[in-house]
């Protein structure tokens, strides 16, 4: 059989470990989305600046 019988203590450790990994994943996911939003905001600022500058040159 693939699964071995676990003691209650081992099972508790296993669940705690899984929860920790899960919350690390959620944290990284949140961090990634925050960074992505920050980068796209900066890009938008550069794009707006470039467009404004370019518009002034062409007039």
PDB file of N, CA, C and O in Angstrom:
ATOM      1  N   UNK A   1       0.842  -1.197   0.000  1.00  0.00           N
ATOM      2  CA  UNK A   1       0.000   0.000   0.000  1.00  0.00           C
ATOM      3  C   UNK A   1       0.881   1.252   0.000  1.00  0.00           C
ATOM      4  O   UNK A   1       1.919   1.298   0.661  1.00  0.00           O
ATOM      5  N   UNK A   2       0.455   2.246  -0.740  1.00  0.00           N
ATOM      6  CA  UNK A   2       1.249   3.466  -0.873  1.00  0.00           C
ATOM      7  C   UNK A   2       1.251   4.294   0.407  1.00  0.00           C
ATOM      8  O   UNK A   2       2.298   4.767   0.850  1.00  0.00           O
ATOM      9  N   UNK A   3       0.078   4.461   0.992  1.00  0.00           N
ATOM     10  CA  UNK A   3      -0.015   5.259   2.223  1.00  0.00           C
ATOM     11  C   UNK A   3       0.324   4.408   3.429  1.00  0.00           C
ATOM     12  O   UNK A   3      -0.219   3.318   3.608  1.00  0.00           O
ATOM     13  N   UNK A   4       1.214   4.908   4.244  1.00  0.00           N
ATOM     14  CA  UNK A   4       1.506   4.175   5.480  1.00  0.00           C
ATOM     15  C   UNK A   4       0.632   4.742   6.587  1.00  0.00           C
ATOM     16  O   UNK A   4       0.181   5.885   6.510  1.00  0.00           O
ATOM     17  N   UNK A   5       0.402   3.960   7.588  1.00  0.00           N
ATOM     18  CA  UNK A   5      -0.378   4.446   8.722  1.00  0.00           C
ATOM     19  C   UNK A   5       0.443   5.498   9.461  1.00  0.00           C
ATOM     20  O   UNK A   5       1.617   5.279   9.762  1.00  0.00           O
ATOM     21  N   UNK A   6      -0.164   6.612   9.743  1.00  0.00           N
ATOM     22  CA  UNK A   6       0.540   7.690  10.447  1.00  0.00           C
ATOM     23  C   UNK A   6       0.006   7.802  11.860  1.00  0.00           C
ATOM     24  O   UNK A   6      -1.169   7.553  12.129  1.00  0.00           O
ATOM     25  N   UNK A   7       0.886   8.177  12.738  1.00  0.00           N
ATOM     26  CA  UNK A   7       0.424   8.470  14.098  1.00  0.00           C
ATOM     27  C   UNK A   7      -0.270   9.830  14.064  1.00  0.00           C
ATOM     28  O   UNK A   7      -0.085  10.602  13.123  1.00  0.00           O
ATOM     29  N   UNK A   8      -1.051  10.115  15.070  1.00  0.00           N
ATOM     30  CA  UNK A   8      -1.765  11.397  15.132  1.00  0.00           C
ATOM     31  C   UNK A   8      -0.785  12.567  15.079  1.00  0.00           C
ATOM     32  O   UNK A   8      -1.060  13.591  14.454  1.00  0.00           O
ATOM     33  N   UNK A   9       0.362  12.404  15.740  1.00  0.00           N
ATOM     34  CA  UNK A   9       1.376  13.462  15.777  1.00  0.00           C
ATOM     35  C   UNK A   9       1.951  13.718  14.379  1.00  0.00           C
ATOM     36  O   UNK A   9       2.105  14.866  13.963  1.00  0.00           O
ATOM     37  N   UNK A  10       2.263  12.639  13.665  1.00  0.00           N
ATOM     38  CA  UNK A  10       2.799  12.771  12.305  1.00  0.00           C
ATOM     39  C   UNK A  10       1.782  13.438  11.388  1.00  0.00           C
ATOM     40  O   UNK A  10       2.130  14.277  10.557  1.00  0.00           O
ATOM     41  N   UNK A  11       0.537  13.057  11.549  1.00  0.00           N
ATOM     42  CA  UNK A  11      -0.531  13.623  10.734  1.00  0.00           C
ATOM     43  C   UNK A  11      -0.658  15.124  10.991  1.00  0.00           C
ATOM     44  O   UNK A  11      -0.806  15.914  10.059  1.00  0.00           O
ATOM     45  N   UNK A  12      -0.598  15.504  12.264  1.00  0.00           N
ATOM     46  CA  UNK A  12      -0.687  16.912  12.649  1.00  0.00           C
ATOM     47  C   UNK A  12       0.470  17.707  12.038  1.00  0.00           C
ATOM     48  O   UNK A  12       0.275  18.807  11.520  1.00  0.00           O
ATOM     49  N   UNK A  13       1.677  17.137  12.106  1.00  0.00           N
ATOM     50  CA  UNK A  13       2.855  17.789  11.520  1.00  0.00           C
ATOM     51  C   UNK A  13       2.679  17.977  10.025  1.00  0.00           C
ATOM     52  O   UNK A  13       2.977  19.037   9.473  1.00  0.00           O
ATOM     53  N   UNK A  14       2.193  16.937   9.388  1.00  0.00           N
ATOM     54  CA  UNK A  14       1.988  16.960   7.939  1.00  0.00           C
ATOM     55  C   UNK A  14       1.000  18.066   7.551  1.00  0.00           C
ATOM     56  O   UNK A  14       1.248  18.825   6.615  1.00  0.00           O
ATOM     57  N   UNK A  15      -0.103  18.150   8.265  1.00  0.00           N
ATOM     58  CA  UNK A  15      -1.128  19.163   7.988  1.00  0.00           C
ATOM     59  C   UNK A  15      -0.574  20.568   8.232  1.00  0.00           C
ATOM     60  O   UNK A  15      -0.820  21.484   7.447  1.00  0.00           O
ATOM     61  N   UNK A  16       0.172  20.730   9.317  1.00  0.00           N
ATOM     62  CA  UNK A  16       0.781  22.029   9.626  1.00  0.00           C
ATOM     63  C   UNK A  16       1.725  22.452   8.504  1.00  0.00           C
ATOM     64  O   UNK A  16       1.731  23.608   8.080  1.00  0.00           O
ATOM     65  N   UNK A  17       2.524  21.489   8.032  1.00  0.00           N
ATOM     66  CA  UNK A  17       3.468  21.748   6.946  1.00  0.00           C
ATOM     67  C   UNK A  17       2.731  22.165   5.676  1.00  0.00           C
ATOM     68  O   UNK A  17       3.131  23.115   5.002  1.00  0.00           O
ATOM     69  N   UNK A  18       1.659  21.454   5.354  1.00  0.00           N
ATOM     70  CA  UNK A  18       0.865  21.792   4.167  1.00  0.00           C
ATOM     71  C   UNK A  18       0.265  23.187   4.280  1.00  0.00           C
ATOM     72  O   UNK A  18       0.272  23.952   3.316  1.00  0.00           O
ATOM     73  N   UNK A  19      -0.255  23.515   5.459  1.00  0.00           N
ATOM     74  CA  UNK A  19      -0.834  24.849   5.674  1.00  0.00           C
ATOM     75  C   UNK A  19       0.216  25.929   5.483  1.00  0.00           C
ATOM     76  O   UNK A  19      -0.053  26.964   4.873  1.00  0.00           O
ATOM     77  N   UNK A  20       1.418  25.689   6.008  1.00  0.00           N
ATOM     78  CA  UNK A  20       2.503  26.657   5.877  1.00  0.00           C
ATOM     79  C   UNK A  20       2.841  26.866   4.405  1.00  0.00           C
ATOM     80  O   UNK A  20       2.982  28.001   3.948  1.00  0.00           O
ATOM     81  N   UNK A  21       2.970  25.772   3.670  1.00  0.00           N
ATOM     82  CA  UNK A  21       3.290  25.870   2.240  1.00  0.00           C
ATOM     83  C   UNK A  21       2.185  26.608   1.496  1.00  0.00           C
ATOM     84  O   UNK A  21       2.454  27.418   0.609  1.00  0.00           O
ATOM     85  N   UNK A  22       0.944  26.323   1.863  1.00  0.00           N
ATOM     86  CA  UNK A  22      -0.203  26.951   1.217  1.00  0.00           C
ATOM     87  C   UNK A  22      -0.186  28.464   1.457  1.00  0.00           C
ATOM     88  O   UNK A  22      -0.407  29.242   0.529  1.00  0.00           O
ATOM     89  N   UNK A  23       0.077  28.881   2.702  1.00  0.00           N
ATOM     90  CA  UNK A  23       0.084  30.319   2.990  1.00  0.00           C
ATOM     91  C   UNK A  23       1.278  30.998   2.321  1.00  0.00           C
ATOM     92  O   UNK A  23       1.183  32.163   1.932  1.00  0.00           O
ATOM     93  N   UNK A  24       2.404  30.285   2.180  1.00  0.00           N
ATOM     94  CA  UNK A  24       3.541  30.829   1.432  1.00  0.00           C
ATOM     95  C   UNK A  24       3.142  31.064  -0.017  1.00  0.00           C
ATOM     96  O   UNK A  24       3.502  32.083  -0.608  1.00  0.00           O
ATOM     97  N   UNK A  25       2.400  30.123  -0.589  1.00  0.00           N
ATOM     98  CA  UNK A  25       1.935  30.260  -1.973  1.00  0.00           C
ATOM     99  C   UNK A  25       1.042  31.484  -2.121  1.00  0.00           C
ATOM    100  O   UNK A  25       1.203  32.274  -3.051  1.00  0.00           O
ATOM    101  N   UNK A  26       0.104  31.632  -1.199  1.00  0.00           N
ATOM    102  CA  UNK A  26      -0.817  32.771  -1.248  1.00  0.00           C
ATOM    103  C   UNK A  26      -0.037  34.078  -1.112  1.00  0.00           C
ATOM    104  O   UNK A  26      -0.324  35.051  -1.810  1.00  0.00           O
ATOM    105  N   UNK A  27       0.944  34.099  -0.218  1.00  0.00           N
ATOM    106  CA  UNK A  27       1.764  35.291  -0.026  1.00  0.00           C
ATOM    107  C   UNK A  27       2.509  35.630  -1.312  1.00  0.00           C
ATOM    108  O   UNK A  27       2.513  36.784  -1.742  1.00  0.00           O
ATOM    109  N   UNK A  28       3.144  34.623  -1.931  1.00  0.00           N
ATOM    110  CA  UNK A  28       3.904  34.864  -3.159  1.00  0.00           C
ATOM    111  C   UNK A  28       2.983  35.334  -4.282  1.00  0.00           C
ATOM    112  O   UNK A  28       3.346  36.216  -5.061  1.00  0.00           O
ATOM    113  N   UNK A  29       1.795  34.746  -4.361  1.00  0.00           N
ATOM    114  CA  UNK A  29       0.810  35.120  -5.369  1.00  0.00           C
ATOM    115  C   UNK A  29       0.422  36.590  -5.191  1.00  0.00           C
ATOM    116  O   UNK A  29       0.364  37.350  -6.158  1.00  0.00           O
ATOM    117  N   UNK A  30       0.157  36.979  -3.937  1.00  0.00           N
ATOM    118  CA  UNK A  30      -0.200  38.364  -3.640  1.00  0.00           C
ATOM    119  C   UNK A  30       0.935  39.312  -3.972  1.00  0.00           C
ATOM    120  O   UNK A  30       0.720  40.380  -4.547  1.00  0.00           O
ATOM    121  N   UNK A  31       2.148  38.916  -3.606  1.00  0.00           N
ATOM    122  CA  UNK A  31       3.333  39.723  -3.864  1.00  0.00           C
ATOM    123  C   UNK A  31       3.514  39.909  -5.368  1.00  0.00           C
ATOM    124  O   UNK A  31       3.780  41.015  -5.837  1.00  0.00           O
ATOM    125  N   UNK A  32       3.368  38.820  -6.118  1.00  0.00           N
ATOM    126  CA  UNK A  32       3.525  38.862  -7.569  1.00  0.00           C
ATOM    127  C   UNK A  32       2.522  39.828  -8.191  1.00  0.00           C
ATOM    128  O   UNK A  32       2.880  40.630  -9.054  1.00  0.00           O
ATOM    129  N   UNK A  33       1.270  39.751  -7.754  1.00  0.00           N
ATOM    130  CA  UNK A  33       0.243  40.627  -8.319  1.00  0.00           C
ATOM    131  C   UNK A  33       0.488  42.089  -7.962  1.00  0.00           C
ATOM    132  O   UNK A  33       0.239  42.985  -8.769  1.00  0.00           O
ATOM    133  N   UNK A  34       0.976  42.320  -6.746  1.00  0.00           N
ATOM    134  CA  UNK A  34       1.313  43.683  -6.338  1.00  0.00           C
ATOM    135  C   UNK A  34       2.408  44.247  -7.234  1.00  0.00           C
ATOM    136  O   UNK A  34       2.303  45.373  -7.722  1.00  0.00           O
ATOM    137  N   UNK A  35       3.461  43.459  -7.448  1.00  0.00           N
ATOM    138  CA  UNK A  35       4.580  43.895  -8.280  1.00  0.00           C
ATOM    139  C   UNK A  35       4.117  44.142  -9.712  1.00  0.00           C
ATOM    140  O   UNK A  35       4.516  45.128 -10.331  1.00  0.00           O
ATOM    141  N   UNK A  36       3.278  43.254 -10.242  1.00  0.00           N
ATOM    142  CA  UNK A  36       2.788  43.399 -11.611  1.00  0.00           C
ATOM    143  C   UNK A  36       2.006  44.698 -11.759  1.00  0.00           C
ATOM    144  O   UNK A  36       2.172  45.422 -12.740  1.00  0.00           O
ATOM    145  N   UNK A  37       1.158  44.986 -10.786  1.00  0.00           N
ATOM    146  CA  UNK A  37       0.368  46.220 -10.827  1.00  0.00           C
ATOM    147  C   UNK A  37       1.282  47.438 -10.770  1.00  0.00           C
ATOM    148  O   UNK A  37       1.077  48.416 -11.489  1.00  0.00           O
ATOM    149  N   UNK A  38       2.295  47.367  -9.906  1.00  0.00           N
ATOM    150  CA  UNK A  38       3.244  48.469  -9.761  1.00  0.00           C
ATOM    151  C   UNK A  38       3.985  48.713 -11.074  1.00  0.00           C
ATOM    152  O   UNK A  38       4.145  49.855 -11.505  1.00  0.00           O
ATOM    153  N   UNK A  39       4.436  47.623 -11.706  1.00  0.00           N
ATOM    154  CA  UNK A  39       5.177  47.736 -12.960  1.00  0.00           C
ATOM    155  C   UNK A  39       4.283  48.307 -14.060  1.00  0.00           C
ATOM    156  O   UNK A  39       4.720  49.171 -14.820  1.00  0.00           O
ATOM    157  N   UNK A  40       3.039  47.837 -14.156  1.00  0.00           N
ATOM    158  CA  UNK A  40       2.166  48.353 -15.210  1.00  0.00           C
ATOM    159  C   UNK A  40       1.820  49.817 -14.968  1.00  0.00           C
ATOM    160  O   UNK A  40       1.653  50.574 -15.924  1.00  0.00           O
ATOM    161  N   UNK A  41       1.709  50.230 -13.708  1.00  0.00           N
ATOM    162  CA  UNK A  41       1.481  51.649 -13.405  1.00  0.00           C
ATOM    163  C   UNK A  41       2.660  52.493 -13.859  1.00  0.00           C
ATOM    164  O   UNK A  41       2.478  53.547 -14.468  1.00  0.00           O
ATOM    165  N   UNK A  42       3.870  52.030 -13.561  1.00  0.00           N
ATOM    166  CA  UNK A  42       5.062  52.766 -13.990  1.00  0.00           C
ATOM    167  C   UNK A  42       5.140  52.853 -15.496  1.00  0.00           C
ATOM    168  O   UNK A  42       5.453  53.905 -16.053  1.00  0.00           O
ATOM    169  N   UNK A  43       4.853  51.733 -16.158  1.00  0.00           N
ATOM    170  CA  UNK A  43       4.872  51.723 -17.619  1.00  0.00           C
ATOM    171  C   UNK A  43       3.886  52.741 -18.165  1.00  0.00           C
ATOM    172  O   UNK A  43       4.196  53.467 -19.110  1.00  0.00           O
ATOM    173  N   UNK A  44       2.700  52.797 -17.573  1.00  0.00           N
ATOM    174  CA  UNK A  44       1.676  53.732 -18.028  1.00  0.00           C
ATOM    175  C   UNK A  44       2.172  55.171 -17.889  1.00  0.00           C
ATOM    176  O   UNK A  44       1.919  56.006 -18.757  1.00  0.00           O
ATOM    177  N   UNK A  45       2.876  55.453 -16.801  1.00  0.00           N
ATOM    178  CA  UNK A  45       3.432  56.793 -16.589  1.00  0.00           C
ATOM    179  C   UNK A  45       4.440  57.126 -17.688  1.00  0.00           C
ATOM    180  O   UNK A  45       4.421  58.221 -18.250  1.00  0.00           O
ATOM    181  N   UNK A  46       5.324  56.165 -17.987  1.00  0.00           N
ATOM    182  CA  UNK A  46       6.313  56.381 -19.051  1.00  0.00           C
ATOM    183  C   UNK A  46       5.634  56.575 -20.399  1.00  0.00           C
ATOM    184  O   UNK A  46       6.027  57.443 -21.177  1.00  0.00           O
ATOM    185  N   UNK A  47       4.619  55.770 -20.673  1.00  0.00           N
ATOM    186  CA  UNK A  47       3.904  55.859 -21.948  1.00  0.00           C
ATOM    187  C   UNK A  47       3.221  57.219 -22.071  1.00  0.00           C
ATOM    188  O   UNK A  47       3.302  57.868 -23.113  1.00  0.00           O
ATOM    189  N   UNK A  48       2.548  57.646 -21.000  1.00  0.00           N
ATOM    190  CA  UNK A  48       1.884  58.952 -21.008  1.00  0.00           C
ATOM    191  C   UNK A  48       2.897  60.071 -21.230  1.00  0.00           C
ATOM    192  O   UNK A  48       2.665  60.990 -22.016  1.00  0.00           O
ATOM    193  N   UNK A  49       4.021  59.978 -20.527  1.00  0.00           N
ATOM    194  CA  UNK A  49       5.069  60.988 -20.652  1.00  0.00           C
ATOM    195  C   UNK A  49       5.585  61.039 -22.088  1.00  0.00           C
ATOM    196  O   UNK A  49       5.740  62.112 -22.671  1.00  0.00           O
ATOM    197  N   UNK A  50       5.849  59.852 -22.648  1.00  0.00           N
ATOM    198  CA  UNK A  50       6.363  59.768 -24.015  1.00  0.00           C
ATOM    199  C   UNK A  50       5.361  60.355 -25.007  1.00  0.00           C
ATOM    200  O   UNK A  50       5.725  61.133 -25.888  1.00  0.00           O
ATOM    201  N   UNK A  51       4.098  59.971 -24.849  1.00  0.00           N
ATOM    202  CA  UNK A  51       3.060  60.459 -25.766  1.00  0.00           C
ATOM    203  C   UNK A  51       2.927  61.975 -25.687  1.00  0.00           C
ATOM    204  O   UNK A  51       2.805  62.650 -26.710  1.00  0.00           O
ATOM    205  N   UNK A  52       2.951  62.501 -24.473  1.00  0.00           N
ATOM    206  CA  UNK A  52       2.844  63.941 -24.265  1.00  0.00           C
ATOM    207  C   UNK A  52       4.028  64.652 -24.919  1.00  0.00           C
ATOM    208  O   UNK A  52       3.856  65.648 -25.623  1.00  0.00           O
ATOM    209  N   UNK A  53       5.212  64.136 -24.681  1.00  0.00           N
ATOM    210  CA  UNK A  53       6.444  64.709 -25.219  1.00  0.00           C
ATOM    211  C   UNK A  53       6.429  64.658 -26.744  1.00  0.00           C
ATOM    212  O   UNK A  53       6.785  65.628 -27.413  1.00  0.00           O
ATOM    213  N   UNK A  54       6.016  63.524 -27.278  1.00  0.00           N
ATOM    214  CA  UNK A  54       5.985  63.309 -28.717  1.00  0.00           C
ATOM    215  C   UNK A  54       4.954  64.225 -29.377  1.00  0.00           C
ATOM    216  O   UNK A  54       5.184  64.754 -30.464  1.00  0.00           O
ATOM    217  N   UNK A  55       3.824  64.401 -28.708  1.00  0.00           N
ATOM    218  CA  UNK A  55       2.762  65.255 -29.229  1.00  0.00           C
ATOM    219  C   UNK A  55       3.264  66.701 -29.319  1.00  0.00           C
ATOM    220  O   UNK A  55       3.001  67.399 -30.298  1.00  0.00           O
ATOM    221  N   UNK A  56       3.989  67.138 -28.288  1.00  0.00           N
ATOM    222  CA  UNK A  56       4.521  68.500 -28.271  1.00  0.00           C
ATOM    223  C   UNK A  56       5.544  68.719 -29.377  1.00  0.00           C
ATOM    224  O   UNK A  56       5.611  69.803 -29.957  1.00  0.00           O
ATOM    225  N   UNK A  57       6.341  67.694 -29.672  1.00  0.00           N
ATOM    226  CA  UNK A  57       7.352  67.807 -30.731  1.00  0.00           C
ATOM    227  C   UNK A  57       6.709  67.928 -32.104  1.00  0.00           C
ATOM    228  O   UNK A  57       7.181  68.684 -32.953  1.00  0.00           O
ATOM    229  N   UNK A  58       5.630  67.179 -32.321  1.00  0.00           N
ATOM    230  CA  UNK A  58       5.022  67.130 -33.655  1.00  0.00           C
ATOM    231  C   UNK A  58       4.229  68.393 -33.982  1.00  0.00           C
ATOM    232  O   UNK A  58       3.921  68.650 -35.145  1.00  0.00           O
ATOM    233  N   UNK A  59       3.902  69.176 -32.963  1.00  0.00           N
ATOM    234  CA  UNK A  59       3.126  70.397 -33.222  1.00  0.00           C
ATOM    235  C   UNK A  59       4.015  71.539 -33.662  1.00  0.00           C
ATOM    236  O   UNK A  59       3.525  72.639 -33.920  1.00  0.00           O
TER     237      UNK A  59
END
